C-alpha cells in the first residue's frame, strides 16, 4: 500500500476538525519546500555571480 493510499484511508476516517489541521500542515510543508528551493537558488546565484561577471563569460555568450 502506498503512502497516498494510507493517507486516503486515514482521511476517510478522520473528523473535519482533524482534516482542517491536516490540510493546513500539508500546505505548510509545500510552502516550506518551495522556500527552501528559493533559498538554494539565491545562495547559488551569489556564489556563481563572480564567475558570470568575467569577460570570458561575456565572450562565450555574446552570439546568443
Residue, then its C-alpha position, 0 to 999 in steps of 0.5 A: x500500500x502506498x503512502x497516498x493510499x494510507x493517507x486516503x484511508x486515514x482521511x476517510x476516517x478522520x473528523x473535519x476538525x482533524x482534516x482542517x489541521x491536516x490540510x493546513x500542515x500539508x500546505x505548510x510543508x509545500x510552502x516550506x519546500x518551495x522556500x527552501x528551493x528559493x533559498x538554494x537558488x539565491x545562495x547559488x546565484x551569489x556564489x556563481x555571480x563572480x564567475x558570470x561577471x568575467x569577460x570570458x563569460x561575456x565572450x562565450x555568450x555574446x552570439x546568443 
